[in-house]
Every structure is written in C-alpha cells, then in structure tokens.
Amino acid sequence: MEKSKMNYYREKREQFIFKILIPVLSIFMFLILWELVVQYRIVPSRYLPKPTELIDVFVYKLSNANPEGATLPINIVSSLSISLAGFVMAIVIGVPLGLVMGWYKGIDLLVKPVFEVIRPIPPIAWIPLTILLLGIGFRAKVFIIFFSAFVPCVINSYTGIKLTNPTLINVAKTCGATNFQVFYKVGVPSSVQMIFAGIRVALGASWSTLVAAEMLASDSGLGFMILMGRMFARPDLIVLGMLIIGLIGALMTIILSKFENNLARWRSGR
C-alpha cells in the first residue's frame, strides 16, 4: 500500500514537472530572451516591440477602441464567432461526407473526383469568387473559414473508416448485421481517433485562415486589428494580435484534446 502511494505521488510529481513546470519555464525564458534582444537593439523596437510594451498595449486595448476602432474583447468575440461558425459547419458537413465516401464505394466514385479537384485550391484563392457570390459580410468570411477546415475533416474521416479492421467487419456480418449497421456500429467508432486528428488540423486551419477571412471589409476582429496595425505602422498591435490568435488557438486545441480523452475513456468504460 505504501509503495502504491509513493508511485502515485511520483507520477503526480512527474506530471507537474513535464506538463506544467517545464512548459512555463520555456515560455518564461523565451520572453526574457525576447526582451533582451529588443533591449540591446539586436532587433530595433520599431520592428519588434518588447513583451513589457505588449502588456501595456494589452491593458490599453481592453477598454480603448483606438486606433482601429474596436476594443480587444470586441475583436476577440468577432474573430471567435467567424472562426467557430466556419469550423462547426466544416465538421457537420465534412465528417459525415468523409465517412460515407470511405464506406460506400458508389458515393466515393461519384464525389471523390470533384473533391480531388477542389482539395488543392488554397482557401485564400476563394476570396475573389466569394466576394462576387456572397458579398463582403459575415457569410463570406465564414465560407473562407469553412473551406479551410472542410478539407482535413473529409480526408481524415475518409482515411479513418478505410482503416477499419476487416476482421471486425466480417464478425459483424457473420452475426447478421446489415451494411448500415456495420458502418454505424463498427466503422464509425473505429475511425474516431482519425476523425479527431482531422478536427484538430481543421481547428488550426480555420484559426490560421482568420486574417485572410477578415480581409473582406471587416470593422473588427483580430485579423482586422493586425491589418490596421500594418496600416498605422504599429508593430505592437500586429504582434499582440498574433500572440492572442496563437494563445486562443492553443487553448481551443487543449479543450478539444480533453474532450477527445474523455470520449476515449467513456468508450473504454473507464
């Protein structure tokens, strides 16, 4: 019993060191190095602001709309609404499409040629056509985000169900399951890991396409703040917007990973 307790505390200590302490120290050392690089003019401050200056800008932007016309909370909410709308649409449409393409040969033969033509087109290339079709409002920006997230959702769902163990399929058919029952009860559960891998890629793609989407005549958003920072020659706004995009993207990835881990525990009955 004592040995079991010691192993438990040792495991907790190792988790604290490797999952919390080392990452925090790594970020802290990076910020110190960044501060020193600008402090000693290795990189001029007019090109790269110091972390201490970014803290001041962050506090200022929390309640002040200057110079681009929106406070930081408004920019964050605007960007999140666009990014999440396109991201959720990509999951709702892309994951089922990839699954049925991978399972039903007829649908695969019908849809895959068109998908393979569309897949290599970068999301930014859709901007001119999107303006013509949808204008320059919310829907146009959501479509750009949707397309960037749609492709990885389809590809990973397709690959995941294609990798379903043939033995499990044969056992289910032997027990009298229909093709749809095998698809729903064997194929889909076995592809969950690949589906979540695609969703993680889609999340990163949707969030990283944000700046391009907000080029469509926005009046708020983190991408808009970065563009205005360029126009006003304000590198502090640019870097602040970049850092917040990175932090929110990392936070969303952590939340998605937690959800995936909880789902895996539920499936395994633990």
Secondary structure, DSSP 8 states (H G I E B T S, - for coil): -HHHHHHHHHHHHHHHIIIIIHHHHHHHHHHHHHHHHHHTTSS-TTTS--HHHHHHHHHHHTT--TTTTS-HHHHHHHHHHHHHHHHHHHHHHHHHHHHHHHH-HHHHHHHHHHHHHHTTS-GGGGHHHHHHHHTTSHHHHHHHHHHHHHHHHHHHHHHHHHT--HHHHHHHHHTT--HHHHIIIIIHHHTHHHHHHHHHHHHHHHHHTHHHHTTTT-SSSHHHHHHHHHHTT-HHHHHHHHHHHHHHHHHHHHHHHHHHHHHHHHHHT-
